[in-house]
Amino acid sequence: MAKLEILEFPDPRLRTIAKPVEQVDDKVRQLVDDMFETMYAAPGIGLAATQVNVHRRVVVMDLSEDQSQPMVFINPEVEVLDREHCSPYDEGCLSVPGFYETVERPEQIRVRALDRDGQPFELEPEGLLAVCIQHELDHLNGKLFVDYLSAMKRQRIRKKLEKQHRQRA
């Protein structure tokens, strides 16, 4: 059983802009551990703290098949290195369960963040990792992948999820 509840679209708390982590301490490391447990149980490949109603700039990710490559991004900042080249990817989201839509994002980015121990690092990811980082950082800024879709598609997804929420309630 996952430790944390994942908020689902159209929950307004998903629109909250996350605040920077002041200090990477045991409380933050516990949040990271709980987020990994929640993400793996979902199952997913990325999770932003905003999605579990903690409005701090923390992201966990693991793109491996066997959950062997956990990555932590605390206070991440992304710089787009090439705005000209964007690639379409089918994106899904634990906060928008069951829906996958094509979103275009820049291929080349640089990310600077702190790791689980508060140590700074920098990456220039490509492909799926670059897409996932941008997707999760959007969450920290109150944005969801459905915001890149047409208003009609977004409304259709909202109505279907609201119906599912009512049926579960």
C-alpha positions as CSV (number, residue, x, y, z in Angstrom):
1,M,0.0,0.0,0.0
2,A,1.4,3.4,-1.0
3,K,2.2,5.7,1.8
4,L,0.9,8.9,0.2
5,E,-2.3,9.8,-1.7
6,I,-1.9,10.9,-5.2
7,L,-4.1,13.9,-6.1
8,E,-6.0,13.5,-9.4
9,F,-7.0,16.1,-12.0
10,P,-9.0,18.3,-11.7
11,D,-8.0,18.7,-8.0
12,P,-7.2,22.4,-7.5
13,R,-4.3,21.6,-5.2
14,L,-2.4,20.3,-8.3
15,R,-2.2,24.0,-9.4
16,T,-0.2,25.1,-6.3
17,I,3.2,26.4,-7.1
18,A,5.8,24.5,-4.9
19,K,8.2,26.4,-2.7
20,P,11.9,25.7,-2.5
21,V,13.3,23.3,0.1
22,E,15.2,25.4,2.6
23,Q,17.3,22.6,4.0
24,V,17.7,18.9,3.0
25,D,17.2,17.2,6.3
26,D,15.7,13.9,7.6
27,K,12.2,15.2,7.1
28,V,12.9,15.9,3.4
29,R,14.7,12.5,3.0
30,Q,11.6,10.8,4.6
31,L,9.4,12.6,2.1
32,V,11.7,11.3,-0.7
33,D,11.5,7.8,0.6
34,D,7.7,8.0,0.9
35,M,7.4,9.4,-2.6
36,F,9.5,6.5,-4.1
37,E,7.3,4.0,-2.3
38,T,4.1,5.7,-3.6
39,M,5.5,6.1,-7.2
40,Y,6.6,2.4,-7.4
41,A,3.3,1.2,-6.0
42,A,1.3,3.3,-8.4
43,P,3.2,2.2,-10.6
44,G,4.9,5.2,-12.2
45,I,8.3,6.5,-13.4
46,G,8.1,10.0,-11.9
47,L,6.4,11.8,-9.1
48,A,6.5,15.5,-7.9
49,A,5.7,16.4,-4.3
50,T,2.8,18.6,-5.5
51,Q,1.1,15.4,-6.7
52,V,1.0,14.1,-3.1
53,N,-0.1,17.5,-1.7
54,V,3.3,18.5,-0.4
55,H,4.1,21.8,-2.0
56,R,7.9,21.7,-1.9
57,R,10.2,21.5,-4.9
58,V,11.0,17.7,-4.8
59,V,10.8,15.2,-7.6
60,V,11.6,11.5,-7.6
61,M,12.1,9.4,-10.8
62,D,13.1,6.0,-11.9
63,L,13.0,5.1,-15.6
64,S,14.5,1.6,-15.1
65,E,12.5,-1.6,-15.7
66,D,13.6,-3.0,-12.3
67,Q,13.4,0.1,-10.1
68,S,17.2,0.1,-9.8
69,Q,17.9,3.7,-10.9
70,P,16.2,6.1,-8.4
71,M,16.8,9.7,-9.1
72,V,16.1,12.6,-6.7
73,F,15.8,16.3,-7.8
74,I,15.4,18.8,-5.0
75,N,14.9,22.5,-6.0
76,P,15.4,21.5,-9.7
77,E,16.0,24.2,-12.3
78,V,15.8,23.5,-16.0
79,E,17.4,25.4,-18.8
80,V,16.3,24.7,-22.4
81,L,19.4,24.4,-24.5
82,D,17.6,24.2,-27.9
83,R,14.2,25.6,-28.4
84,E,14.2,24.7,-32.1
85,H,14.1,21.0,-31.7
86,C,11.1,19.5,-29.9
87,S,10.0,15.9,-30.0
88,P,6.5,14.5,-29.5
89,Y,6.1,11.9,-26.7
90,D,3.0,10.1,-25.5
91,E,2.8,11.3,-21.9
92,G,0.8,9.9,-19.1
93,C,0.5,11.0,-15.5
94,L,-0.3,9.4,-12.1
95,S,-2.5,12.5,-11.5
96,V,-4.4,11.9,-14.8
97,P,-4.8,8.1,-14.6
98,G,-5.6,6.1,-17.8
99,F,-4.9,8.9,-20.2
100,Y,-2.0,9.3,-22.6
101,E,-1.7,12.2,-25.0
102,T,1.1,13.4,-27.3
103,V,3.0,16.5,-26.0
104,E,5.9,18.2,-27.7
105,R,8.8,19.2,-25.5
106,P,12.4,20.4,-26.1
107,E,14.9,17.6,-26.7
108,Q,17.9,19.3,-25.1
109,I,17.8,20.6,-21.5
110,R,20.1,21.1,-18.6
111,V,18.9,20.5,-15.1
112,R,20.5,21.6,-11.9
113,A,19.3,20.3,-8.6
114,L,20.2,18.9,-5.2
115,D,20.3,15.1,-4.6
116,R,18.9,13.2,-1.6
117,D,21.8,14.3,0.6
118,G,21.6,18.0,-0.5
119,Q,24.6,17.8,-2.8
120,P,24.3,19.9,-6.0
121,F,24.5,18.1,-9.4
122,E,23.9,18.9,-13.1
123,L,22.7,16.8,-16.0
124,E,22.1,17.3,-19.7
125,P,19.5,14.5,-20.2
126,E,18.0,13.5,-23.6
127,G,15.0,11.5,-24.7
128,L,12.6,10.1,-22.2
129,L,14.6,11.4,-19.2
130,A,14.5,14.9,-20.5
131,V,10.7,14.6,-21.1
132,C,10.1,13.2,-17.6
133,I,12.1,15.9,-15.9
134,Q,10.2,18.6,-17.8
135,H,6.9,16.9,-17.0
136,E,7.6,16.7,-13.3
137,L,8.9,20.2,-13.1
138,D,5.7,21.4,-14.6
139,H,3.9,19.9,-11.6
140,L,6.1,22.0,-9.3
141,N,4.9,25.0,-11.2
142,G,1.2,24.1,-11.0
143,K,1.0,22.8,-14.6
144,L,-0.2,19.4,-15.9
145,F,0.4,17.8,-19.3
146,V,-3.3,18.2,-20.1
147,D,-2.6,22.0,-20.2
148,Y,-0.7,21.4,-23.5
149,L,-3.8,19.8,-25.1
150,S,-6.7,21.5,-26.8
151,A,-9.5,22.8,-24.5
152,M,-11.8,20.2,-25.9
153,K,-9.5,17.3,-25.1
154,R,-8.8,18.7,-21.7
155,Q,-12.5,19.0,-20.9
156,R,-13.2,15.5,-22.1
157,I,-10.5,14.1,-19.8
158,R,-11.8,16.2,-16.9
159,K,-15.4,15.0,-17.4
160,K,-14.3,11.3,-17.5
161,L,-12.1,11.6,-14.4
162,E,-14.9,13.5,-12.5
163,K,-17.3,10.7,-13.4
164,Q,-14.8,8.1,-12.1
165,H,-14.4,10.1,-8.9
166,R,-18.1,10.1,-8.4
167,Q,-18.4,6.4,-9.0
168,R,-15.7,5.7,-6.4
169,A,-17.2,8.0,-3.8
